[in-house]
Amino acid sequence: MSEGSERSGPDGAFDVFNPPERGLIDDCVHCGFCLPSCPTYELWGEEMDSPRGRIHLMEAGLDGEPLSGSMVEHFDNCLGCMACVTACPSGVQYGTLLSQTRAQVERNHPRGRWQRWWRAAIFALFPHRRRLRLLRGPLALYQRLGIGTLLRRSGLLNRLPAEVRTMESLAPPIKRAASLPARVPASGPRRAVVGMLTGCVQHAFFPDVNAATARVLAAEGCEVVIPPAQGCCGALSEHSGREQEAKRFARATLDAFDTAGVDYVVVNSAGCGSAMKEYPRLLADDPLYAPRAAEFAERVRDVSEVLVELGPVATRSPLPVRIAYHDACHLSHGQGIRAQPRELLRTIPGLELREINRGELCCGSAGVYNLLRPEAAAELGARKAENVLDTGADLLVTANPGCSMQIRTALRAKGTRLPMAHTVQLLDAAIRGRPVESLLHDSA
C-alpha cells in the first residue's frame, strides 16, 4: 500500500497516514485569543484565515469534508509563524497540526501547472548548498552591472509573475565568502565542544554570519566542529509539507553530526533550529532514526541559547549604536527564545536596544511563503518596515536570513535603506574591538 492511497473516510480530506490528530484539535476551545496574534487574520479579518478557523477546517476534513480548493487556500495562506502558539492559553499544538495538514495537502491536492512548476523550482534550488553557491557568481555580476535596475526602468521586470519578481528583489548583496575550517579551536580554556550547522541560504549568501558565529563561540571558550558533509537540515521542506524530502534531509543531518563528538549542535538560523528540535516528531515512525533524533534534538541549541548557558567570558568593547531587535518567528514563537538574544546584546557597552512595535507579528518571510504568497508577504513586510523605521534605530538586528532579506526588500520598497546584522555579528564586533562605523558599513 503506497502512502496516501487510503482515505480517512468517504470523500474525506485526509489519507490515513498521520492526519491532523483529533486529540490536538480538541484542545482548541475556540476562545479567540489567537486572533490578534495572527498575521493573516490581521490582514483580512477572515475567520477561516485564523488559527481557530483552520483548526475547524482540519476537523471538518477528519469528519468527511473533501479537500477542496478553498480549504487548501486557507491552509496555504498560513505563514506557520506560530504566534498563535505563544498567545494560546490552552497550549494548542498548532505547529504540529499545521505540519500534519500540509503534508496531507502536498500528497492529496492536485495543484495547477504554474504552482507545481514554481514549487519544484524553489525546492530544486534552496535546500541545495552547492547549487546556491553556484548562483553566487552570476548573481554578483547581475548586481554589479545594475541589470536589475535596468530591467525595472524598462518595465520588463513588471511583465514577470509576481513570484519571480519577489525572488529577484529578495536577493541579498553578494559579498566575499569566508571559508571556515572543519575545526576552530577555543580561545583560552575549553568550556565546550560544539558542532555548528552552516545552513543553506546562510552558507551561500550570509557566510559572514557563519564566520562571526564561529569566532564568537571560540572567543567564549568553545571548540567549534563544522562537519564538511552537512547539507540542508530540511526546514524549508518540512514547513512546506514536503514530508518525505524533509525526512531525507533530517536523516542526512543526523548522519553528518553523528560522529562529531560534540556537546551541543549550535544553529544561527531560527527556522533551521526550530526544525531540528522537531526531528523526534518528524522521524517518529522511523525505528532506526527515531532514538537518534530524540538524543540529537536534546543537544540542539540556538547560538544565543548556548552563549547564555555558558555565560560571557570574552571582554566586550563599546559599540555606541541604537539597534532595533526583530524577533524571528521560529526563534521567538517556534523555540520560545526571546530573552537570550536581548541579554547578549545588553552585554555590549554603549549599545541601546529599542523594541519594535507589534514585534510579535511576522515580517512575511516565513521560509518560502514570500515566494508563494508574494502579495500578502509584501503587505506584512511593509507593516514591519514601518514599525522598524519608527524606532529610529541605526541598525536592525535579527537571527534569521529570511527575515533579513524580507525586511531589507520592504525597506527598499519604501525608498529607505537600513544596515542589518545578526546578533552574533554585533558580539563579534564588540569582542574584536571593531569600530561601530565598520559594522554599519559591512552590514549595509
Disulfide bonds with the S-S distance in Angstrom:
none
